[in-house]
Amino acid sequence: MERAAADVKGGKSIRSVAKDRNVDRSTLRRYIKKKEVKEVKSVGYSGTAEAKRVFTKEVEKDLADHIKKLAEQFHGLTPKKCCELALELAERNNIPVPNNWNEKGLAGHLSKATVCRTVRKVCLALKRLLNTFIVFPGHKPVRVVKEEFHRIAGFPSVIGCIDGTQIPITAPSHNEADYVNRKSIHSINVQIICDAAYIISNVEAKWPGSVHDSRMYRESNQSSQRHHIPHPLQRLRQYHHHYHHQHSSSQIKT
């Protein structure tokens, strides 16, 4: 509306400006008249925000300073905790608050956009620590990992359990068909390796849902280091050979 009024002040007619800016002609005319007598104090949603204001600007500043001080002492505060502090401040000073504040036990609400931004920040922070905590075959010595697996089922020389899992996602705008898995669901195929204590030691999370598990393994770092990880069938043959060798004397010959 402010830009439309500026166009009219610049010499254009109200009719043409209303048509170009897609605003009502009568509304624009009233706005210009009010602006001429300086009755227009704000533009946009600031008037609505003032009507819904709970704290004065001075109280908001004191609250912000208090939250910053607490954040420095306790290494940051969650958005929920900040909302709880705002409600507590209103109650102690007998400041009227909306009914939904009392119903939820905190001030305001967490919007979808706020939650999305927070989740993204946490994911990026965890990603930076990925190579520190997720290490294959684990932080324990390989011998210990093998012993832990052997105690579970007696299977020798196992250093990890590997499998793929489909993580559902919203259909992407690009290459949408590549993300449709065998169950006709959009997903990302994730390869995970864990030790005997179910602690993840390796993650490959970059493949569309249509990619087969075998291709994920072939393209993974573990496949390039397969001289350290013998093929499962090779391990099975070694186990059977060891078993028959140990029990050959007890077998009944015909």
N, C-alpha and C positions, 0 to 999 in steps of 0.2 A: 504494500500500500504506500509506503514511503517513496518507493521508486516511481510509482504511478503519479503521485503528487508532484514529484520533481519534474516529471515529463510535462505535466500541465503547466507548471511554473516556467518551464523552458519555452513555452509558446504553442504546444500542441493542444488540440481540442480535447475536452473531457470524453466526448464520444469515441474518438479514435484511440485514445489511451486506454479507455475501458475495454475496448475490443481487443487491442493488442495485448494487454496485461490479463485479460480474461477475468475482469472484476466487474461487479455491478456498478452501473453508472451512477445511480442514486447514492449508493454507499460511498463512492469516490467523491461525489460532490459534497456530501455531508462531512467527510473527513477533511477535505480542503478548507471548508468553512471553519471547522473546529480548530484546524491548525493555524488559521489566520488569527484567531482570537486566543491562541495558545492554550486550548483546552486539552490538546493531545499531549499527555505526559510520557507515554511509553508506547512502544510498538512491539507486536508479537505477543509472547506469553508472559512477559514480565508482570503485567497486571494480574494475571491469574495466579502467578507465583506469590505475589504480595498478599493476595487474598487468602492463600492457603498457608502462609508463613506461621510457624508455631513459635519460634524463637526470634527475638530481636537480633539485629546484626551484631550488637555488642555481646549478647549471650552466645551467639554462634561462634564469634571469635574466641571467647573464653573457652568454649567447649573444644574448638579445634586446637587451641594451644595446649589444653589438658591432654587431649588424645596424642598429640605429638610428643609430649613429655613422657607419657606412659609407654608409647611405642619405643622411645629411646631406652627406657629402663628395662622393658620386657621383650626386646627384639621384635617389635611389631605387634599389631592387634588385628584380629580378623574383622571383616565388615560387620558380622553379626554382633561382635562385642562392642563395636562403636555404636551400633543402633541401640544396644542395651544401655550403654552409658548415657545416650541422649534421652531415653525414656526415664532413667533414674534422675537425671538433672531436672526434667520437667516435673516429676512427682515431688521432689524435694522443695521446689520453688512454687508449687501449686499453680503450674502453668497448664491451662486447658490443652488437651491433646485429642486427636481423632479417636473414635471408638476402636478402630482396627489396631491402634497401637497397644491398647490394653488387652485386646483379644490375643494378639500374637506375643505380647511381652517384650516387644522391641519397637523402636521408632522406624517408620517407613517400611520398606520392603526391598528384598533383593530382586532386581529385575533380571530378566533372562539374559540381557546383554552383559550385566555385571557378572553373572554366573559364568557365562561363556568366556569372558576375559580372564576371570580367575582360574578357570580350569586350564586355559591355554598357558597362562603363566606358570602354573604348577607343572604341567607336562613338559614345558621347555626347561624348567629347572631340573626336573628328574632326568631329562635327556642329557644334560650336561654332566650328570653324575653316573651315567649308564656304564661307561667303561671302567669306573672305579669299583662298582659293586657287582656287576654282572661279568664274570670272568670264567672262561671255559678252560679246563673241566671243573673249576671251582677254586675257592681259596684254601681248601684242604689239600694235602699231598695226594697224588694220584693213588698211591697205595691204600690210603685210608678210604677214598671214594670206592675203590674196588671191594674192599672188605665190607663196607656198609651194604653194598648191593648183594654181595655174596651171602650175607646173613639173612637177607630177605627170602631168597628162593634157591640159594646154592648155585646160582649161575656165575661162572668165573669171568674175571677180566672185564666187567661192565663199568663204564665211567660216566654213563648218562642215559636217560630215556628221552627219545626224540619223537615228536609228533607235530602235526599241523592242526590248527584250529581256525575256524571261520569267524571273523569279527564283523557283525552286521554294521552297515553304514548306509547313509542316505545316498541315493543314486547320484553319481557325479555328473557334471554337465559335459565333460569331455571323456571320450572312450568309454561310454556307459556300458556297452556290451561286455567289455573285458572284465568287469567287476561282478558279473552274474555267475554265481557258483552252480554246482550241480543240483542244488535244491531250488534254483531259480530265485535266489536272494542276493541282493547286492552286498558284497562283503570284501574284506581284505584277508588274504590267507597268511596266517602268521605261523612260522616255525619256531618251536620252543624246545629247549633241552633243559632238563632238570636233573638234580642228583637224587640220592636215595632219601634225602630229607625233604624232597619236593621244593628245593630252593632252585630258582631259575639260574642257569649258568650260561645261557646263550639265547638270543632273540633275533629273528629275522622278520621284520614287519614292514615289508615294502612291496609285496606282490598282490596283484588283483585276485579276486576270488576264483576266477576261472583257471588260474595256474595250478597244475598238479603238484602234489607234495614231492614227487620225485625230482621235478625240475627245480623246485626250491632248494632241495638238498644239493643237487649238482652245482647250482650257482652260488651256494653259500661258502663261507670261509672254512667250514668243517669239511666240505668236500675237497677243497684245495689242500687240506691237511690230512687227507684220508690215509696217508702212510702211517699216521698216528692212530687212526681209528679204522681197524680192519672191518671189512664188510660183515654185516650180521650173519650171513650164511657161512662165512669162513669161521666165525666164532662158534657157530653151531656145530660145524664139522669137527672143529678141534675139541669141543666138549664131548661129542659122541665118541671120538677116537680115544680120548682120555678115559671115558667111562668104560668102554669095552676093554681097554688095556688093563684097567684095574680089576675088572671082574672076569677076565678070561679064564682064570683058574677055577672059578666057581660055576662055569657054564657046563651043562650036561652035553657030552658029546654023543652023537648017534652014529 
